[in-house]
């Protein structure tokens, strides 16, 4: 899986961090999403999918491999 984020769309809700804190973080100054792990390992896949689904701004994009 490859993950990308659209920081311009982010509304700083924090759902990404709540669901997948190892994959996402938020900037200290404005709370905008930061991607920590662009290609999460198998142990993070389910959490990353939940984070993308929970994002109210649809700022998280997932590209599934094979």
mmCIF file of the N, C-alpha and C atoms, coordinates in Angstrom:
data_MODEL
# 
_entry.id   MODEL 
# 
loop_
_atom_site.group_PDB 
_atom_site.id 
_atom_site.type_symbol 
_atom_site.label_atom_id 
_atom_site.label_alt_id 
_atom_site.label_comp_id 
_atom_site.label_asym_id 
_atom_site.label_entity_id 
_atom_site.label_seq_id 
_atom_site.pdbx_PDB_ins_code 
_atom_site.Cartn_x 
_atom_site.Cartn_y 
_atom_site.Cartn_z 
_atom_site.occupancy 
_atom_site.B_iso_or_equiv 
_atom_site.pdbx_formal_charge 
_atom_site.auth_seq_id 
_atom_site.auth_comp_id 
_atom_site.auth_asym_id 
_atom_site.auth_atom_id 
_atom_site.pdbx_PDB_model_num 
ATOM 1   N N  . UNK A 1 1  ? 0.837   -1.178 0.000  1.00 0.00 ? 1  UNK A N  1 
ATOM 2   C CA . UNK A 1 1  ? 0.000   0.000  0.000  1.00 0.00 ? 1  UNK A CA 1 
ATOM 3   C C  . UNK A 1 1  ? 0.882   1.242  0.000  1.00 0.00 ? 1  UNK A C  1 
ATOM 4   N N  . UNK A 1 2  ? 0.475   2.207  -0.813 1.00 0.00 ? 2  UNK A N  1 
ATOM 5   C CA . UNK A 1 2  ? 1.143   3.505  -0.821 1.00 0.00 ? 2  UNK A CA 1 
ATOM 6   C C  . UNK A 1 2  ? 0.142   4.548  -0.348 1.00 0.00 ? 2  UNK A C  1 
ATOM 7   N N  . UNK A 1 3  ? 0.581   5.427  0.552  1.00 0.00 ? 3  UNK A N  1 
ATOM 8   C CA . UNK A 1 3  ? -0.282  6.445  1.135  1.00 0.00 ? 3  UNK A CA 1 
ATOM 9   C C  . UNK A 1 3  ? 0.211   7.823  0.721  1.00 0.00 ? 3  UNK A C  1 
ATOM 10  N N  . UNK A 1 4  ? -0.717  8.680  0.330  1.00 0.00 ? 4  UNK A N  1 
ATOM 11  C CA . UNK A 1 4  ? -0.414  10.086 0.104  1.00 0.00 ? 4  UNK A CA 1 
ATOM 12  C C  . UNK A 1 4  ? -1.461  10.909 0.835  1.00 0.00 ? 4  UNK A C  1 
ATOM 13  N N  . UNK A 1 5  ? -1.105  12.132 1.166  1.00 0.00 ? 5  UNK A N  1 
ATOM 14  C CA . UNK A 1 5  ? -2.048  13.029 1.837  1.00 0.00 ? 5  UNK A CA 1 
ATOM 15  C C  . UNK A 1 5  ? -2.102  14.354 1.089  1.00 0.00 ? 5  UNK A C  1 
ATOM 16  N N  . UNK A 1 6  ? -3.264  14.975 1.129  1.00 0.00 ? 6  UNK A N  1 
ATOM 17  C CA . UNK A 1 6  ? -3.460  16.290 0.533  1.00 0.00 ? 6  UNK A CA 1 
ATOM 18  C C  . UNK A 1 6  ? -3.574  17.281 1.684  1.00 0.00 ? 6  UNK A C  1 
ATOM 19  N N  . UNK A 1 7  ? -2.467  17.914 2.023  1.00 0.00 ? 7  UNK A N  1 
ATOM 20  C CA . UNK A 1 7  ? -2.456  18.831 3.161  1.00 0.00 ? 7  UNK A CA 1 
ATOM 21  C C  . UNK A 1 7  ? -3.364  20.033 2.951  1.00 0.00 ? 7  UNK A C  1 
ATOM 22  N N  . UNK A 1 8  ? -3.612  20.406 1.702  1.00 0.00 ? 8  UNK A N  1 
ATOM 23  C CA . UNK A 1 8  ? -4.499  21.538 1.419  1.00 0.00 ? 8  UNK A CA 1 
ATOM 24  C C  . UNK A 1 8  ? -5.955  21.219 1.754  1.00 0.00 ? 8  UNK A C  1 
ATOM 25  N N  . UNK A 1 9  ? -6.322  19.951 1.692  1.00 0.00 ? 9  UNK A N  1 
ATOM 26  C CA . UNK A 1 9  ? -7.700  19.533 2.006  1.00 0.00 ? 9  UNK A CA 1 
ATOM 27  C C  . UNK A 1 9  ? -7.906  19.275 3.492  1.00 0.00 ? 9  UNK A C  1 
ATOM 28  N N  . UNK A 1 10 ? -6.827  19.011 4.213  1.00 0.00 ? 10 UNK A N  1 
ATOM 29  C CA . UNK A 1 10 ? -6.902  18.615 5.614  1.00 0.00 ? 10 UNK A CA 1 
ATOM 30  C C  . UNK A 1 10 ? -7.614  19.681 6.456  1.00 0.00 ? 10 UNK A C  1 
ATOM 31  N N  . UNK A 1 11 ? -8.539  19.222 7.314  1.00 0.00 ? 11 UNK A N  1 
ATOM 32  C CA . UNK A 1 11 ? -9.264  20.127 8.215  1.00 0.00 ? 11 UNK A CA 1 
ATOM 33  C C  . UNK A 1 11 ? -8.830  19.940 9.668  1.00 0.00 ? 11 UNK A C  1 
ATOM 34  N N  . UNK A 1 12 ? -7.741  19.235 9.876  1.00 0.00 ? 12 UNK A N  1 
ATOM 35  C CA . UNK A 1 12 ? -7.123  19.065 11.198 1.00 0.00 ? 12 UNK A CA 1 
ATOM 36  C C  . UNK A 1 12 ? -8.032  18.391 12.218 1.00 0.00 ? 12 UNK A C  1 
ATOM 37  N N  . UNK A 1 13 ? -8.822  17.421 11.780 1.00 0.00 ? 13 UNK A N  1 
ATOM 38  C CA . UNK A 1 13 ? -9.737  16.732 12.698 1.00 0.00 ? 13 UNK A CA 1 
ATOM 39  C C  . UNK A 1 13 ? -9.013  15.744 13.612 1.00 0.00 ? 13 UNK A C  1 
ATOM 40  N N  . UNK A 1 14 ? -7.855  15.254 13.179 1.00 0.00 ? 14 UNK A N  1 
ATOM 41  C CA . UNK A 1 14 ? -7.078  14.331 13.997 1.00 0.00 ? 14 UNK A CA 1 
ATOM 42  C C  . UNK A 1 14 ? -7.507  12.879 13.913 1.00 0.00 ? 14 UNK A C  1 
ATOM 43  N N  . UNK A 1 15 ? -8.479  12.560 13.068 1.00 0.00 ? 15 UNK A N  1 
ATOM 44  C CA . UNK A 1 15 ? -8.945  11.181 12.950 1.00 0.00 ? 15 UNK A CA 1 
ATOM 45  C C  . UNK A 1 15 ? -7.842  10.251 12.444 1.00 0.00 ? 15 UNK A C  1 
ATOM 46  N N  . UNK A 1 16 ? -6.960  10.775 11.617 1.00 0.00 ? 16 UNK A N  1 
ATOM 47  C CA . UNK A 1 16 ? -5.860  9.952  11.104 1.00 0.00 ? 16 UNK A CA 1 
ATOM 48  C C  . UNK A 1 16 ? -4.944  9.498  12.236 1.00 0.00 ? 16 UNK A C  1 
ATOM 49  N N  . UNK A 1 17 ? -4.617  10.418 13.122 1.00 0.00 ? 17 UNK A N  1 
ATOM 50  C CA . UNK A 1 17 ? -3.723  10.097 14.234 1.00 0.00 ? 17 UNK A CA 1 
ATOM 51  C C  . UNK A 1 17 ? -4.418  9.168  15.235 1.00 0.00 ? 17 UNK A C  1 
ATOM 52  N N  . UNK A 1 18 ? -5.691  9.394  15.479 1.00 0.00 ? 18 UNK A N  1 
ATOM 53  C CA . UNK A 1 18 ? -6.438  8.529  16.395 1.00 0.00 ? 18 UNK A CA 1 
ATOM 54  C C  . UNK A 1 18 ? -6.505  7.088  15.894 1.00 0.00 ? 18 UNK A C  1 
ATOM 55  N N  . UNK A 1 19 ? -6.608  6.918  14.592 1.00 0.00 ? 19 UNK A N  1 
ATOM 56  C CA . UNK A 1 19 ? -6.742  5.588  14.009 1.00 0.00 ? 19 UNK A CA 1 
ATOM 57  C C  . UNK A 1 19 ? -5.411  4.932  13.647 1.00 0.00 ? 19 UNK A C  1 
ATOM 58  N N  . UNK A 1 20 ? -4.414  5.720  13.288 1.00 0.00 ? 20 UNK A N  1 
ATOM 59  C CA . UNK A 1 20 ? -3.127  5.162  12.843 1.00 0.00 ? 20 UNK A CA 1 
ATOM 60  C C  . UNK A 1 20 ? -1.997  6.116  13.222 1.00 0.00 ? 20 UNK A C  1 
ATOM 61  N N  . UNK A 1 21 ? -1.739  6.238  14.501 1.00 0.00 ? 21 UNK A N  1 
ATOM 62  C CA . UNK A 1 21 ? -0.733  7.162  15.006 1.00 0.00 ? 21 UNK A CA 1 
ATOM 63  C C  . UNK A 1 21 ? 0.691   6.853  14.599 1.00 0.00 ? 21 UNK A C  1 
ATOM 64  N N  . UNK A 1 22 ? 0.939   5.632  14.146 1.00 0.00 ? 22 UNK A N  1 
ATOM 65  C CA . UNK A 1 22 ? 2.277   5.286  13.678 1.00 0.00 ? 22 UNK A CA 1 
ATOM 66  C C  . UNK A 1 22 ? 2.498   5.745  12.237 1.00 0.00 ? 22 UNK A C  1 
ATOM 67  N N  . UNK A 1 23 ? 1.396   5.958  11.523 1.00 0.00 ? 23 UNK A N  1 
ATOM 68  C CA . UNK A 1 23 ? 1.463   6.308  10.106 1.00 0.00 ? 23 UNK A CA 1 
ATOM 69  C C  . UNK A 1 23 ? 1.306   7.817  9.901  1.00 0.00 ? 23 UNK A C  1 
ATOM 70  N N  . UNK A 1 24 ? 0.503   8.465  10.756 1.00 0.00 ? 24 UNK A N  1 
ATOM 71  C CA . UNK A 1 24 ? 0.192   9.879  10.605 1.00 0.00 ? 24 UNK A CA 1 
ATOM 72  C C  . UNK A 1 24 ? 0.516   10.657 11.878 1.00 0.00 ? 24 UNK A C  1 
ATOM 73  N N  . UNK A 1 25 ? 0.804   11.937 11.688 1.00 0.00 ? 25 UNK A N  1 
ATOM 74  C CA . UNK A 1 25 ? 0.965   12.871 12.798 1.00 0.00 ? 25 UNK A CA 1 
ATOM 75  C C  . UNK A 1 25 ? 0.306   14.178 12.361 1.00 0.00 ? 25 UNK A C  1 
ATOM 76  N N  . UNK A 1 26 ? 0.290   15.148 13.264 1.00 0.00 ? 26 UNK A N  1 
ATOM 77  C CA . UNK A 1 26 ? -0.247  16.462 12.946 1.00 0.00 ? 26 UNK A CA 1 
ATOM 78  C C  . UNK A 1 26 ? 0.792   17.516 13.274 1.00 0.00 ? 26 UNK A C  1 
ATOM 79  N N  . UNK A 1 27 ? 0.872   18.545 12.429 1.00 0.00 ? 27 UNK A N  1 
ATOM 80  C CA . UNK A 1 27 ? 1.798   19.646 12.685 1.00 0.00 ? 27 UNK A CA 1 
ATOM 81  C C  . UNK A 1 27 ? 1.401   20.355 13.967 1.00 0.00 ? 27 UNK A C  1 
ATOM 82  N N  . UNK A 1 28 ? 2.383   20.751 14.737 1.00 0.00 ? 28 UNK A N  1 
ATOM 83  C CA . UNK A 1 28 ? 2.129   21.412 16.016 1.00 0.00 ? 28 UNK A CA 1 
ATOM 84  C C  . UNK A 1 28 ? 1.439   22.762 15.846 1.00 0.00 ? 28 UNK A C  1 
ATOM 85  N N  . UNK A 1 29 ? 1.805   23.511 14.817 1.00 0.00 ? 29 UNK A N  1 
ATOM 86  C CA . UNK A 1 29 ? 1.289   24.873 14.693 1.00 0.00 ? 29 UNK A CA 1 
ATOM 87  C C  . UNK A 1 29 ? -0.154  24.960 14.218 1.00 0.00 ? 29 UNK A C  1 
ATOM 88  N N  . UNK A 1 30 ? -0.589  24.051 13.328 1.00 0.00 ? 30 UNK A N  1 
ATOM 89  C CA . UNK A 1 30 ? -1.957  24.160 12.794 1.00 0.00 ? 30 UNK A CA 1 
ATOM 90  C C  . UNK A 1 30 ? -2.724  22.842 12.750 1.00 0.00 ? 30 UNK A C  1 
ATOM 91  N N  . UNK A 1 31 ? -2.108  21.748 13.155 1.00 0.00 ? 31 UNK A N  1 
ATOM 92  C CA . UNK A 1 31 ? -2.805  20.466 13.209 1.00 0.00 ? 31 UNK A CA 1 
ATOM 93  C C  . UNK A 1 31 ? -2.977  19.754 11.890 1.00 0.00 ? 31 UNK A C  1 
ATOM 94  N N  . UNK A 1 32 ? -2.378  20.266 10.828 1.00 0.00 ? 32 UNK A N  1 
ATOM 95  C CA . UNK A 1 32 ? -2.500  19.640 9.511  1.00 0.00 ? 32 UNK A CA 1 
ATOM 96  C C  . UNK A 1 32 ? -1.749  18.309 9.502  1.00 0.00 ? 32 UNK A C  1 
ATOM 97  N N  . UNK A 1 33 ? -2.308  17.349 8.796  1.00 0.00 ? 33 UNK A N  1 
ATOM 98  C CA . UNK A 1 33 ? -1.752  16.003 8.728  1.00 0.00 ? 33 UNK A CA 1 
ATOM 99  C C  . UNK A 1 33 ? -0.318  16.004 8.198  1.00 0.00 ? 33 UNK A C  1 
ATOM 100 N N  . UNK A 1 34 ? 0.485   15.123 8.785  1.00 0.00 ? 34 UNK A N  1 
ATOM 101 C CA . UNK A 1 34 ? 1.826   14.832 8.299  1.00 0.00 ? 34 UNK A CA 1 
ATOM 102 C C  . UNK A 1 34 ? 1.928   13.330 8.120  1.00 0.00 ? 34 UNK A C  1 
ATOM 103 N N  . UNK A 1 35 ? 2.455   12.906 7.004  1.00 0.00 ? 35 UNK A N  1 
ATOM 104 C CA . UNK A 1 35 ? 2.604   11.487 6.700  1.00 0.00 ? 35 UNK A CA 1 
ATOM 105 C C  . UNK A 1 35 ? 3.955   10.999 7.205  1.00 0.00 ? 35 UNK A C  1 
ATOM 106 N N  . UNK A 1 36 ? 3.929   10.055 8.124  1.00 0.00 ? 36 UNK A N  1 
ATOM 107 C CA . UNK A 1 36 ? 5.158   9.504  8.691  1.00 0.00 ? 36 UNK A CA 1 
ATOM 108 C C  . UNK A 1 36 ? 5.626   8.259  7.945  1.00 0.00 ? 36 UNK A C  1 
ATOM 109 N N  . UNK A 1 37 ? 4.683   7.526  7.355  1.00 0.00 ? 37 UNK A N  1 
ATOM 110 C CA . UNK A 1 37 ? 4.997   6.233  6.759  1.00 0.00 ? 37 UNK A CA 1 
ATOM 111 C C  . UNK A 1 37 ? 4.272   6.111  5.410  1.00 0.00 ? 37 UNK A C  1 
ATOM 112 N N  . UNK A 1 38 ? 4.901   6.535  4.309  1.00 0.00 ? 38 UNK A N  1 
ATOM 113 C CA . UNK A 1 38 ? 4.246   6.504  2.998  1.00 0.00 ? 38 UNK A CA 1 
ATOM 114 C C  . UNK A 1 38 ? 3.916   5.094  2.488  1.00 0.00 ? 38 UNK A C  1 
ATOM 115 N N  . UNK A 1 39 ? 4.647   4.089  2.982  1.00 0.00 ? 39 UNK A N  1 
ATOM 116 C CA . UNK A 1 39 ? 4.369   2.709  2.592  1.00 0.00 ? 39 UNK A CA 1 
ATOM 117 C C  . UNK A 1 39 ? 4.317   1.850  3.850  1.00 0.00 ? 39 UNK A C  1 
ATOM 118 N N  . UNK A 1 40 ? 3.179   1.903  4.549  1.00 0.00 ? 40 UNK A N  1 
ATOM 119 C CA . UNK A 1 40 ? 3.069   1.169  5.813  1.00 0.00 ? 40 UNK A CA 1 
ATOM 120 C C  . UNK A 1 40 ? 3.176   -0.337 5.614  1.00 0.00 ? 40 UNK A C  1 
ATOM 121 N N  . UNK A 1 41 ? 3.760   -0.987 6.613  1.00 0.00 ? 41 UNK A N  1 
ATOM 122 C CA . UNK A 1 41 ? 3.892   -2.437 6.579  1.00 0.00 ? 41 UNK A CA 1 
ATOM 123 C C  . UNK A 1 41 ? 2.568   -3.121 6.854  1.00 0.00 ? 41 UNK A C  1 
ATOM 124 N N  . UNK A 1 42 ? 2.540   -4.428 6.694  1.00 0.00 ? 42 UNK A N  1 
ATOM 125 C CA . UNK A 1 42 ? 1.302   -5.199 6.859  1.00 0.00 ? 42 UNK A CA 1 
ATOM 126 C C  . UNK A 1 42 ? 0.617   -4.979 8.203  1.00 0.00 ? 42 UNK A C  1 
ATOM 127 N N  . UNK A 1 43 ? 1.407   -4.734 9.235  1.00 0.00 ? 43 UNK A N  1 
ATOM 128 C CA . UNK A 1 43 ? 0.830   -4.555 10.569 1.00 0.00 ? 43 UNK A CA 1 
ATOM 129 C C  . UNK A 1 43 ? 0.079   -3.224 10.722 1.00 0.00 ? 43 UNK A C  1 
ATOM 130 N N  . UNK A 1 44 ? 0.225   -2.326 9.745  1.00 0.00 ? 44 UNK A N  1 
ATOM 131 C CA . UNK A 1 44 ? -0.429  -1.018 9.815  1.00 0.00 ? 44 UNK A CA 1 
ATOM 132 C C  . UNK A 1 44 ? -1.536  -0.833 8.776  1.00 0.00 ? 44 UNK A C  1 
ATOM 133 N N  . UNK A 1 45 ? -1.755  -1.825 7.933  1.00 0.00 ? 45 UNK A N  1 
ATOM 134 C CA . UNK A 1 45 ? -2.687  -1.680 6.818  1.00 0.00 ? 45 UNK A CA 1 
ATOM 135 C C  . UNK A 1 45 ? -4.118  -1.410 7.289  1.00 0.00 ? 45 UNK A C  1 
ATOM 136 N N  . UNK A 1 46 ? -4.633  -2.218 8.199  1.00 0.00 ? 46 UNK A N  1 
ATOM 137 C CA . UNK A 1 46 ? -6.012  -2.047 8.647  1.00 0.00 ? 46 UNK A CA 1 
ATOM 138 C C  . UNK A 1 46 ? -6.230  -0.690 9.305  1.00 0.00 ? 46 UNK A C  1 
ATOM 139 N N  . UNK A 1 47 ? -5.279  -0.274 10.140 1.00 0.00 ? 47 UNK A N  1 
ATOM 140 C CA . UNK A 1 47 ? -5.391  1.023  10.819 1.00 0.00 ? 47 UNK A CA 1 
ATOM 141 C C  . UNK A 1 47 ? -5.343  2.167  9.804  1.00 0.00 ? 47 UNK A C  1 
ATOM 142 N N  . UNK A 1 48 ? -4.516  2.027  8.791  1.00 0.00 ? 48 UNK A N  1 
ATOM 143 C CA . UNK A 1 48 ? -4.395  3.062  7.770  1.00 0.00 ? 48 UNK A CA 1 
ATOM 144 C C  . UNK A 1 48 ? -5.687  3.170  6.970  1.00 0.00 ? 48 UNK A C  1 
ATOM 145 N N  . UNK A 1 49 ? -6.302  2.054  6.650  1.00 0.00 ? 49 UNK A N  1 
ATOM 146 C CA . UNK A 1 49 ? -7.588  2.077  5.946  1.00 0.00 ? 49 UNK A CA 1 
ATOM 147 C C  . UNK A 1 49 ? -8.666  2.759  6.796  1.00 0.00 ? 49 UNK A C  1 
ATOM 148 N N  . UNK A 1 50 ? -8.679  2.464  8.097  1.00 0.00 ? 50 UNK A N  1 
ATOM 149 C CA . UNK A 1 50 ? -9.643  3.101  9.004  1.00 0.00 ? 50 UNK A CA 1 
ATOM 150 C C  . UNK A 1 50 ? -9.423  4.605  9.060  1.00 0.00 ? 50 UNK A C  1 
ATOM 151 N N  . UNK A 1 51 ? -8.168  5.016  9.093  1.00 0.00 ? 51 UNK A N  1 
ATOM 152 C CA . UNK A 1 51 ? -7.849  6.440  9.130  1.00 0.00 ? 51 UNK A CA 1 
ATOM 153 C C  . UNK A 1 51 ? -8.346  7.144  7.871  1.00 0.00 ? 51 UNK A C  1 
ATOM 154 N N  . UNK A 1 52 ? -8.126  6.532  6.720  1.00 0.00 ? 52 UNK A N  1 
ATOM 155 C CA . UNK A 1 52 ? -8.580  7.129  5.465  1.00 0.00 ? 52 UNK A CA 1 
ATOM 156 C C  . UNK A 1 52 ? -10.104 7.223  5.433  1.00 0.00 ? 52 UNK A C  1 
ATOM 157 N N  . UNK A 1 53 ? -10.768 6.193  5.906  1.00 0.00 ? 53 UNK A N  1 
ATOM 158 C CA . UNK A 1 53 ? -12.229 6.186  5.917  1.00 0.00 ? 53 UNK A CA 1 
ATOM 159 C C  . UNK A 1 53 ? -12.790 7.215  6.897  1.00 0.00 ? 53 UNK A C  1 
ATOM 160 N N  . UNK A 1 54 ? -12.071 7.488  7.979  1.00 0.00 ? 54 UNK A N  1 
ATOM 161 C CA . UNK A 1 54 ? -12.547 8.412  9.006  1.00 0.00 ? 54 UNK A CA 1 
ATOM 162 C C  . UNK A 1 54 ? -12.242 9.871  8.686  1.00 0.00 ? 54 UNK A C  1 
ATOM 163 N N  . UNK A 1 55 ? -11.417 10.129 7.698  1.00 0.00 ? 55 UNK A N  1 
ATOM 164 C CA . UNK A 1 55 ? -11.022 11.498 7.378  1.00 0.00 ? 55 UNK A CA 1 
ATOM 165 C C  . UNK A 1 55 ? -12.206 12.272 6.792  1.00 0.00 ? 55 UNK A C  1 
ATOM 166 N N  . UNK A 1 56 ? -12.686 13.308 7.489  1.00 0.00 ? 56 UNK A N  1 
ATOM 167 C CA . UNK A 1 56 ? -13.850 14.042 6.998  1.00 0.00 ? 56 UNK A CA 1 
ATOM 168 C C  . UNK A 1 56 ? -13.570 14.856 5.734  1.00 0.00 ? 56 UNK A C  1 
ATOM 169 N N  . UNK A 1 57 ? -12.310 15.156 5.471  1.00 0.00 ? 57 UNK A N  1 
ATOM 170 C CA . UNK A 1 57 ? -11.955 15.956 4.306  1.00 0.00 ? 57 UNK A CA 1 
ATOM 171 C C  . UNK A 1 57 ? -11.504 15.109 3.111  1.00 0.00 ? 57 UNK A C  1 
ATOM 172 N N  . UNK A 1 58 ? -11.475 13.781 3.312  1.00 0.00 ? 58 UNK A N  1 
ATOM 173 C CA . UNK A 1 58 ? -10.987 12.868 2.271  1.00 0.00 ? 58 UNK A CA 1 
ATOM 174 C C  . UNK A 1 58 ? -9.590  13.274 1.793  1.00 0.00 ? 58 UNK A C  1 
ATOM 175 N N  . UNK A 1 59 ? -8.735  13.622 2.750  1.00 0.00 ? 59 UNK A N  1 
ATOM 176 C CA . UNK A 1 59 ? -7.387  14.087 2.426  1.00 0.00 ? 59 UNK A CA 1 
ATOM 177 C C  . UNK A 1 59 ? -6.359  12.962 2.367  1.00 0.00 ? 59 UNK A C  1 
ATOM 178 N N  . UNK A 1 60 ? -6.766  11.742 2.679  1.00 0.00 ? 60 UNK A N  1 
ATOM 179 C CA . UNK A 1 60 ? -5.855  10.597 2.675  1.00 0.00 ? 60 UNK A CA 1 
ATOM 180 C C  . UNK A 1 60 ? -6.193  9.714  1.478  1.00 0.00 ? 60 UNK A C  1 
ATOM 181 N N  . UNK A 1 61 ? -5.180  9.440  0.683  1.00 0.00 ? 61 UNK A N  1 
ATOM 182 C CA . UNK A 1 61 ? -5.382  8.626  -0.532 1.00 0.00 ? 61 UNK A CA 1 
ATOM 183 C C  . UNK A 1 61 ? -4.552  7.353  -0.405 1.00 0.00 ? 61 UNK A C  1 
ATOM 184 N N  . UNK A 1 62 ? -5.184  6.223  -0.680 1.00 0.00 ? 62 UNK A N  1 
ATOM 185 C CA . UNK A 1 62 ? -4.524  4.929  -0.597 1.00 0.00 ? 62 UNK A CA 1 
ATOM 186 C C  . UNK A 1 62 ? -4.429  4.303  -1.971 1.00 0.00 ? 62 UNK A C  1 
ATOM 187 N N  . UNK A 1 63 ? -3.271  3.770  -2.275 1.00 0.00 ? 63 UNK A N  1 
ATOM 188 C CA . UNK A 1 63 ? -3.053  3.031  -3.505 1.00 0.00 ? 63 UNK A CA 1 
ATOM 189 C C  . UNK A 1 63 ? -2.675  1.611  -3.099 1.00 0.00 ? 63 UNK A C  1 
ATOM 190 N N  . UNK A 1 64 ? -3.590  0.708  -3.348 1.00 0.00 ? 64 UNK A N  1 
ATOM 191 C CA . UNK A 1 64 ? -3.377  -0.700 -2.954 1.00 0.00 ? 64 UNK A CA 1 
ATOM 192 C C  . UNK A 1 64 ? -2.469  -1.366 -3.984 1.00 0.00 ? 64 UNK A C  1 
ATOM 193 N N  . UNK A 1 65 ? -1.501  -2.142 -3.487 1.00 0.00 ? 65 UNK A N  1 
ATOM 194 C CA . UNK A 1 65 ? -0.605  -2.893 -4.366 1.00 0.00 ? 65 UNK A CA 1 
ATOM 195 C C  . UNK A 1 65 ? -1.174  -4.294 -4.602 1.00 0.00 ? 65 UNK A C  1 
ATOM 196 N N  . UNK A 1 66 ? -1.024  -4.771 -5.829 1.00 0.00 ? 66 UNK A N  1 
ATOM 197 C CA . UNK A 1 66 ? -1.365  -6.121 -6.222 1.00 0.00 ? 66 UNK A CA 1 
ATOM 198 C C  . UNK A 1 66 ? -2.563  -6.655 -5.622 1.00 0.00 ? 66 UNK A C  1 
# 
